[in-house]
Amino acid sequence: MSASSCPRCSGEMREGEVVLSVSLPSGSSPPFGGLPMGGMGGMGFPVQEVETEAPLMWREKTGERKGFIIKSDEVRTLTVRGRRCLSCGYLELYVTDEKLKPITSG
């Protein structure tokens, strides 16, 4: 998306991404799937905290049902992106089909 002006103050809008950051004790299951991070939390050993980040996603049903024997609702997952006004801080969120590309500074 190209740069746009703020609908509130006409300031410059900068594109970005919404990231969910969660701190977990090591050994617990991450909220975003995957395997536990190791550790011996319940055994009296010191537990190290592990920080996990993941992009915010939007999940919606498409209205179609898929499956050969067992039919289930098809789900589509989209990435949540946003724009922030550099003057007043107004935040605008939207979803996109594009794969999440890292925002580079520079």
C-alpha positions as CSV (number, residue, x, y, z in Angstrom):
1,M,0.0,0.0,0.0
2,S,1.2,3.5,-0.7
3,A,1.6,6.3,1.7
4,S,-1.6,8.1,2.5
5,S,-2.8,11.0,4.6
6,C,-4.5,10.7,8.0
7,P,-8.4,11.0,7.8
8,R,-8.3,13.0,11.1
9,C,-5.5,15.6,10.7
10,S,-4.1,15.0,7.2
11,G,-0.7,14.0,8.6
12,E,1.6,11.4,7.1
13,M,0.6,7.7,7.7
14,R,3.3,5.1,8.1
15,E,2.6,1.4,7.4
16,G,3.3,-1.2,10.0
17,E,2.3,-4.6,11.5
18,V,0.5,-5.7,14.6
19,V,2.7,-8.1,16.6
20,L,1.6,-10.1,19.7
21,S,4.4,-10.5,22.2
22,V,4.0,-13.0,25.0
23,S,6.4,-13.9,27.8
24,L,6.2,-17.6,28.9
25,P,8.1,-19.6,31.5
26,S,10.3,-22.1,29.6
27,G,8.7,-25.5,29.5
28,S,5.2,-24.2,28.9
29,S,3.4,-24.7,25.6
30,P,3.6,-21.7,23.3
31,P,0.2,-20.1,22.4
32,F,1.0,-20.1,18.7
33,G,1.5,-23.9,18.3
34,G,4.6,-25.8,18.2
35,L,6.5,-27.8,20.8
36,P,7.2,-26.8,24.4
37,M,10.4,-24.8,24.8
38,G,12.0,-27.2,27.4
39,G,12.8,-26.6,31.0
40,M,11.9,-28.2,34.3
41,G,9.4,-25.7,35.8
42,G,7.5,-28.0,38.2
43,M,10.6,-29.7,39.6
44,G,12.1,-26.9,41.7
45,F,14.6,-25.9,39.1
46,P,14.8,-22.2,38.1
47,V,12.6,-21.3,35.2
48,Q,13.8,-19.0,32.5
49,E,11.3,-16.7,30.8
50,V,11.0,-17.0,27.1
51,E,9.5,-14.2,24.9
52,T,7.6,-15.2,21.8
53,E,6.3,-12.9,19.1
54,A,3.8,-13.6,16.3
55,P,1.9,-11.5,13.8
56,L,-1.8,-10.9,14.6
57,M,-4.0,-12.9,12.2
58,W,-7.6,-12.7,11.2
59,R,-9.5,-16.0,10.7
60,E,-12.8,-16.2,8.9
61,K,-15.1,-18.9,7.5
62,T,-15.4,-18.8,3.7
63,G,-18.9,-20.2,3.5
64,E,-17.6,-23.4,1.8
65,R,-17.5,-26.8,3.3
66,K,-14.6,-29.1,2.4
67,G,-13.8,-32.7,3.1
68,F,-14.4,-36.2,1.6
69,I,-16.1,-38.1,4.4
70,I,-16.3,-35.5,7.2
71,K,-17.3,-32.0,5.9
72,S,-16.0,-29.0,7.8
73,D,-16.2,-25.3,7.2
74,E,-13.2,-23.9,5.2
75,V,-11.3,-21.2,7.1
76,R,-9.2,-18.5,5.5
77,T,-6.4,-16.8,7.5
78,L,-5.3,-13.3,6.8
79,T,-2.6,-11.0,8.2
80,V,-3.6,-7.9,10.1
81,R,-1.6,-4.8,9.0
82,G,-2.0,-1.2,9.8
83,R,-1.1,2.5,9.3
84,R,-0.3,5.0,12.0
85,C,-0.4,8.8,11.8
86,L,2.9,10.3,12.7
87,S,1.2,13.5,13.9
88,C,-1.8,12.5,15.9
89,G,-1.3,8.7,16.5
90,Y,-4.5,7.6,14.7
91,L,-4.3,3.9,14.0
92,E,-6.0,2.2,11.0
93,L,-6.1,-1.6,10.8
94,Y,-6.8,-3.8,7.8
95,V,-6.3,-7.4,6.6
96,T,-4.3,-8.6,3.6
97,D,-3.9,-11.9,1.7
98,E,-0.2,-11.1,1.2
99,K,2.4,-13.1,3.2
100,L,3.8,-11.0,6.0
101,K,6.9,-9.1,4.8
102,P,9.2,-7.7,7.5
103,I,9.1,-3.9,7.8
104,T,12.6,-2.7,7.3
105,S,13.9,0.5,8.8
106,G,16.0,2.8,6.7
